[in-house]
Amino acid sequence: MKTVLLLAGTAEAREFANAYKGQRTRLVASLAGVTTKPLAYPCETRNGGFGGVEGLRDYLVREGIAAVIDATHPFATGMSRNAIYACDTLGTSLLALVRPAWEPVGNWHGFGSLDEAVSALPPGARVLATTGRKHIDPLTARSDLTVFLRSVDQLDDLPAHIVPIAARGPFTMNAETALMRQQRITHLLTRNAGGESRARLDAAVVLGLPIHIIERPPHLAATVVHSVADAHQWLDYVLRD
Ligand SMILES: NC(=O)c1ccc[n+]([C@@H]2O[C@H](COP(=O)([O-])OP(=O)(O)OC[C@H]3O[C@@H](n4cnc5c(N)ncnc54)[C@H](OP(=O)(O)O)[C@@H]3O)[C@@H](O)[C@H]2O)c1
């Protein structure tokens, strides 16, 4: 039986696993282990980092992985880079399943980094931020802002000007509009994550709010697809013998 490693943690990864009908294939979904209550996968699941490129390479050899599908978040660049290096050295087939980026809408301001996007916010702005919990230093440094930082898990130990909002999507446009009105949001700070969960963008457009958006880094994998159906087709081809 062939084993396939699915680097997971996104809606696309779950969709891939839910719809995968491969007979005689062992599918293993890998989660970073950062979310306290991750949604369940319909296949074998492992949790936690591999230990860099070396650790991943050892894992691929130990488990006899025939193919890797990188369906991590478009901004999870560390994991994607490690997968490229590890698969390259072993000659393991690698596919990146990346959701399409959003096209500019409304009062859209694109930036290359969180630092730049935050620097461009005017003093006194009330910001809804969905930029992740890992890199918050630029926000911490701007005590002249009021930042509503949304994340799946509850965040602690934040400075007084950063208000955590613990919530798991998907969010409707009505809910996003209501939140923005209720908190008197003046700016949306987000990343070009792409995909279906764009209600915050549409709500910002309706309310005429400036959207400070961090554009995504280019994906460096040689083979990239944008749909689950294409990923299934690729896998069927790679495992065809
Ligand atoms: N970044 C985001 O905005 C975002 C949003 C939603 C979901 N996620 C998901 O959360 C996970 C972590 O994101 P991140 O931004 O921390 O990524 P990252 O910076 O690319 O990864 C940091 C480290 O976390 C471990 N890791 C990441 N994804 C993993 C996976 N699927 N399975 C096992 N180990 C994993 C790896 O550790 P080792 O080096 O020890 O192997 C990796 O080097 C990803 O699976 C991603 O899809 C991220």
The ligand as an ORCA input file, in Angstrom:
! r2SCAN-3c Opt
* xyz 0 1
  N       0.318     30.945      8.599
  C      -0.979     31.096      8.601
  O      -1.505     32.163      8.425
  C      -1.907     29.933      8.765
  C      -3.281     30.110      8.725
  C      -4.124     28.999      8.841
  C      -3.573     27.761      9.015
  N      -2.233     27.649      9.064
  C      -1.665     26.325      9.197
  O      -0.948     26.255     10.396
  C       0.220     25.487     10.190
  C       1.426     26.250     10.702
  O       1.512     27.490     10.016
  P       2.788     28.382     10.195
  O       2.503     29.715      9.664
  O       3.317     28.204     11.589
  O       3.737     27.623      9.196
  P       5.275     27.707      8.968
  O       5.871     28.941      9.505
  O       5.418     27.392      7.556
  O       5.756     26.473      9.826
  C       6.508     26.566     11.010
  C       6.854     25.176     11.444
  O       5.693     24.524     11.938
  C       5.729     23.147     11.554
  N       4.599     22.907     10.662
  C       3.896     23.792      9.917
  N       2.911     23.188      9.267
  C       2.975     21.889      9.601
  C       2.205     20.743      9.263
  N       1.142     20.844      8.456
  N       2.568     19.547      9.788
  C       3.638     19.449     10.627
  N       4.386     20.487     10.989
  C       4.058     21.694     10.495
  C       7.049     22.913     10.881
  O       7.955     22.572     11.917
  P       9.244     21.659     11.668
  O      10.244     22.546     10.994
  O       9.639     21.236     13.034
  O       8.827     20.521     10.795
  C       7.357     24.269     10.323
  O       8.726     24.472     10.051
  C       0.288     25.125      8.708
  O      -0.123     23.789      8.565
  C      -0.682     26.061      8.069
  O      -1.354     25.531      6.954
  C      -1.380     28.702      8.950
*
